[in-house]
Amino acid sequence: MTIRDPTQSPNRAALVIVDLQPDFMPGGALPVAEGDQLIAPIGDLLRKLGGILAVATQDWHPPGHVSFASSHSGRGPGDVMELYGRDQILWPDHCIQGTAGAELHPRMDWRAVSAIIRKGTDSASDSYSGFRNNWNAEGDRPSTGLEGYLREREVETVLVCGLARDFCVKWTAEDAAAAGFRTVFLWDLTRPVDAGSDERVRQDLLGAGVVMAESTALPSF
């Protein structure tokens, strides 16, 4: 398979770059191994697909967020607690609004990105997916607005990449597919929190109808 410019396709495509932020890079508050190695190739792909609609998501938590271990007495990062009837992993404080670690990574050229979707802004619920927040006390998963933004632009195919493979990128891809978009998961342009999760992630994505691909060999649109 070879790369075909999706901007020339009747099935208009969008590239969704998930949470490429310093706090998820080595040295950050919640580092993903080799996360920094994605900056250059994602930038290269964005240039190669010149003219493609590109959107970035940005974890953007208020201080004291419910997903922070520091918000729960006696708990530590990696602990799991029940929240609204579901398991909630507790994380180190990360991507706090207005901090350097929460900014879109400065080594990436973001000028080609047409929209930034901030997520995790509700202090009472987490948000992995770029499309929907995690469940809240009412049992809902509120929209971030990304689906409506893509619909208005007649997008049919969504390419997903970024951090982290087994959480925010996975959830974003699953929600894109559930919303009816043809969804392509760019495996080589993601990195996991837990490398041992790769097989489970692949099977979950395939079961959700997501197309698995490498950035150097995109399927035709």
LUMVEX-437821 format. One record per residue (C-alpha): residue number from 1; residue in three letters; y, x, z. Coordinates in nm, 3 decimals. Layout:
// residues N
NODE   resi   resn     north      east        up
NODE    NUM    ala         Y         X         Z
...
//
This chain:
// residues 221
NODE   resi   resn     north      east        up
NODE      1    met     0.000     0.000     0.000
NODE      2    thr     0.354     0.115    -0.069
NODE      3    ile     0.689     0.020     0.071
NODE      4    arg     0.862    -0.255    -0.120
NODE      5    asp     1.224    -0.335    -0.047
NODE      6    pro     1.212    -0.664     0.146
NODE      7    thr     1.574    -0.735     0.059
NODE      8    gln     1.456    -0.794    -0.297
NODE      9    ser     1.180    -1.032    -0.191
NODE     10    pro     1.200    -1.412    -0.195
NODE     11    asn     1.055    -1.390     0.157
NODE     12    arg     1.357    -1.233     0.322
NODE     13    ala     1.270    -0.989     0.600
NODE     14    ala     1.436    -0.870     0.918
NODE     15    leu     1.370    -0.556     1.120
NODE     16    val     1.372    -0.614     1.498
NODE     17    ile     1.419    -0.293     1.698
NODE     18    val     1.309    -0.357     2.055
NODE     19    asp     1.470    -0.192     2.360
NODE     20    leu     1.545     0.154     2.225
NODE     21    gln     1.732     0.249     2.543
NODE     22    pro     1.755     0.570     2.751
NODE     23    asp     1.592     0.414     3.057
NODE     24    phe     1.271     0.375     2.853
NODE     25    met     1.280     0.736     2.732
NODE     26    pro     1.145     1.046     2.909
NODE     27    gly     1.380     1.118     3.199
NODE     28    gly     1.481     0.752     3.227
NODE     29    ala     1.420     0.506     3.507
NODE     30    leu     1.112     0.353     3.341
NODE     31    pro     0.999     0.619     3.094
NODE     32    val     0.753     0.556     2.813
NODE     33    ala     0.573     0.873     2.704
NODE     34    glu     0.706     0.996     2.369
NODE     35    gly     0.950     0.707     2.352
NODE     36    asp     1.222     0.944     2.235
NODE     37    gln     1.007     1.035     1.934
NODE     38    leu     1.075     0.693     1.782
NODE     39    ile     1.449     0.739     1.735
NODE     40    ala     1.438     0.951     1.419
NODE     41    pro     1.163     0.762     1.233
NODE     42    ile     1.310     0.420     1.312
NODE     43    gly     1.644     0.548     1.186
NODE     44    asp     1.473     0.679     0.873
NODE     45    leu     1.305     0.343     0.810
NODE     46    leu     1.631     0.158     0.857
NODE     47    arg     1.790     0.379     0.591
NODE     48    lys     1.489     0.347     0.359
NODE     49    leu     1.509    -0.031     0.380
NODE     50    gly     1.881    -0.023     0.311
NODE     51    gly     2.033    -0.367     0.325
NODE     52    ile     1.760    -0.522     0.538
NODE     53    leu     1.881    -0.754     0.813
NODE     54    ala     1.840    -0.550     1.133
NODE     55    val     1.858    -0.676     1.492
NODE     56    ala     1.832    -0.481     1.817
NODE     57    thr     1.718    -0.618     2.149
NODE     58    gln     1.856    -0.477     2.473
NODE     59    asp     1.715    -0.511     2.822
NODE     60    trp     2.022    -0.600     3.027
NODE     61    his     1.941    -0.671     3.392
NODE     62    pro     2.183    -0.759     3.670
NODE     63    pro     2.147    -0.558     3.994
NODE     64    gly     1.882    -0.699     4.224
NODE     65    his     1.679    -0.846     3.939
NODE     66    val     1.363    -1.031     4.046
NODE     67    ser     1.143    -0.789     3.847
NODE     68    phe     1.263    -0.487     4.048
NODE     69    ala     1.031    -0.369     4.323
NODE     70    ser     1.342    -0.285     4.528
NODE     71    ser     1.423    -0.658     4.541
NODE     72    his     1.107    -0.729     4.744
NODE     73    ser     1.056    -0.584     5.089
NODE     74    gly     0.739    -0.381     5.124
NODE     75    arg     0.672    -0.374     4.750
NODE     76    gly     0.667    -0.078     4.513
NODE     77    pro     0.675    -0.021     4.138
NODE     78    gly     0.350    -0.125     3.977
NODE     79    asp     0.273    -0.389     4.238
NODE     80    val     0.192    -0.736     4.110
NODE     81    met     0.317    -1.049     4.283
NODE     82    glu     0.306    -1.417     4.200
NODE     83    leu     0.625    -1.558     4.052
NODE     84    tyr     0.644    -1.920     3.941
NODE     85    gly     0.264    -1.939     3.940
NODE     86    arg     0.214    -1.632     3.720
NODE     87    asp     0.163    -1.261     3.775
NODE     88    gln     0.483    -1.057     3.781
NODE     89    ile     0.464    -0.679     3.757
NODE     90    leu     0.730    -0.512     3.967
NODE     91    trp     0.922    -0.233     3.799
NODE     92    pro     1.161     0.042     3.906
NODE     93    asp     1.527    -0.057     3.879
NODE     94    his     1.604    -0.011     3.509
NODE     95    cys     1.846    -0.112     3.233
NODE     96    ile     2.106    -0.235     3.480
NODE     97    gln     2.404    -0.389     3.307
NODE     98    gly     2.682    -0.140     3.238
NODE     99    thr     2.481     0.174     3.316
NODE    100    ala     2.415     0.456     3.072
NODE    101    gly     2.041     0.393     3.087
NODE    102    ala     2.090     0.038     2.960
NODE    103    glu     2.293     0.131     2.653
NODE    104    leu     2.138     0.138     2.309
NODE    105    his     2.032     0.497     2.261
NODE    106    pro     2.330     0.709     2.147
NODE    107    arg     2.118     0.923     1.915
NODE    108    met     2.045     0.621     1.698
NODE    109    asp     2.292     0.511     1.431
NODE    110    trp     2.338     0.142     1.508
NODE    111    arg     2.597     0.064     1.241
NODE    112    ala     2.341    -0.109     1.020
NODE    113    val     2.237    -0.347     1.299
NODE    114    ser     2.395    -0.689     1.252
NODE    115    ala     2.321    -0.836     1.597
NODE    116    ile     2.227    -0.726     1.948
NODE    117    ile     2.018    -0.968     2.155
NODE    118    arg     2.049    -0.903     2.528
NODE    119    lys     1.757    -1.019     2.741
NODE    120    gly     1.661    -1.018     3.107
NODE    121    thr     2.012    -1.129     3.203
NODE    122    asp     1.887    -1.404     3.437
NODE    123    ser     1.838    -1.243     3.779
NODE    124    ala     1.564    -1.494     3.864
NODE    125    ser     1.328    -1.437     3.569
NODE    126    asp     1.203    -1.146     3.363
NODE    127    ser     1.221    -1.115     2.984
NODE    128    tyr     0.988    -0.907     2.770
NODE    129    ser     1.021    -1.085     2.436
NODE    130    gly     1.325    -1.065     2.213
NODE    131    phe     1.275    -1.435     2.136
NODE    132    arg     1.218    -1.596     2.474
NODE    133    asn     1.263    -1.511     2.838
NODE    134    asn     0.960    -1.513     3.066
NODE    135    trp     0.889    -1.829     3.263
NODE    136    asn     1.151    -1.958     3.506
NODE    137    ala     1.123    -2.180     3.812
NODE    138    glu     1.122    -2.489     3.588
NODE    139    gly     0.822    -2.360     3.395
NODE    140    asp     1.027    -2.298     3.080
NODE    141    arg     1.072    -1.991     2.861
NODE    142    pro     1.436    -2.021     2.748
NODE    143    ser     1.532    -1.896     2.405
NODE    144    thr     1.741    -1.581     2.364
NODE    145    gly     1.892    -1.717     2.041
NODE    146    leu     1.711    -1.470     1.815
NODE    147    glu     1.498    -1.733     1.643
NODE    148    gly     1.801    -1.943     1.553
NODE    149    tyr     1.987    -1.637     1.429
NODE    150    leu     1.700    -1.548     1.193
NODE    151    arg     1.653    -1.907     1.077
NODE    152    glu     2.019    -1.934     0.980
NODE    153    arg     1.968    -1.630     0.757
NODE    154    glu     1.653    -1.774     0.599
NODE    155    val     1.432    -1.495     0.732
NODE    156    glu     1.060    -1.546     0.678
NODE    157    thr     0.915    -1.203     0.761
NODE    158    val     0.984    -1.012     1.082
NODE    159    leu     0.907    -0.640     1.119
NODE    160    val     0.884    -0.532     1.483
NODE    161    cys     0.908    -0.183     1.637
NODE    162    gly     1.039    -0.009     1.949
NODE    163    leu     0.946     0.001     2.318
NODE    164    ala     0.714    -0.065     2.476
NODE    165    arg     0.408    -0.142     2.263
NODE    166    asp     0.211    -0.323     2.534
NODE    167    phe     0.499    -0.527     2.676
NODE    168    cys     0.827    -0.603     2.503
NODE    169    val     0.724    -0.523     2.144
NODE    170    lys     0.395    -0.708     2.183
NODE    171    trp     0.557    -1.018     2.333
NODE    172    thr     0.829    -1.013     2.067
NODE    173    ala     0.569    -1.000     1.788
NODE    174    glu     0.358    -1.275     1.943
NODE    175    asp     0.660    -1.503     1.983
NODE    176    ala     0.773    -1.431     1.627
NODE    177    ala     0.431    -1.531     1.495
NODE    178    ala     0.421    -1.840     1.719
NODE    179    ala     0.759    -1.942     1.577
NODE    180    gly     0.615    -1.934     1.226
NODE    181    phe     0.752    -1.604     1.098
NODE    182    arg     0.522    -1.376     0.906
NODE    183    thr     0.513    -1.091     1.158
NODE    184    val     0.441    -0.724     1.089
NODE    185    phe     0.382    -0.491     1.386
NODE    186    leu     0.477    -0.132     1.297
NODE    187    trp     0.219     0.041     1.516
NODE    188    asp     0.335     0.399     1.458
NODE    189    leu     0.690     0.304     1.559
NODE    190    thr     0.587     0.188     1.905
NODE    191    arg     0.464     0.364     2.221
NODE    192    pro     0.283     0.206     2.520
NODE    193    val     0.345     0.209     2.892
NODE    194    asp    -0.034     0.223     2.933
NODE    195    ala    -0.213     0.416     2.659
NODE    196    gly    -0.539     0.258     2.771
NODE    197    ser    -0.410    -0.081     2.661
NODE    198    asp    -0.412    -0.007     2.287
NODE    199    glu    -0.735    -0.183     2.194
NODE    200    arg    -0.645    -0.494     2.395
NODE    201    val    -0.299    -0.499     2.237
NODE    202    arg    -0.445    -0.476     1.887
NODE    203    gln    -0.689    -0.758     1.949
NODE    204    asp    -0.425    -0.980     2.109
NODE    205    leu    -0.188    -0.927     1.817
NODE    206    leu    -0.454    -0.988     1.553
NODE    207    gly    -0.557    -1.302     1.740
NODE    208    ala    -0.196    -1.420     1.728
NODE    209    gly    -0.187    -1.377     1.350
NODE    210    val     0.027    -1.061     1.351
NODE    211    val    -0.015    -0.815     1.062
NODE    212    met    -0.077    -0.456     1.175
NODE    213    ala     0.088    -0.186     0.964
NODE    214    glu     0.217     0.169     0.956
NODE    215    ser     0.581     0.227     0.866
NODE    216    thr     0.477     0.457     0.580
NODE    217    ala     0.259     0.190     0.419
NODE    218    leu     0.419    -0.149     0.462
NODE    219    pro     0.244    -0.449     0.307
NODE    220    ser     0.414    -0.620     0.017
NODE    221    phe     0.651    -0.901     0.106
//
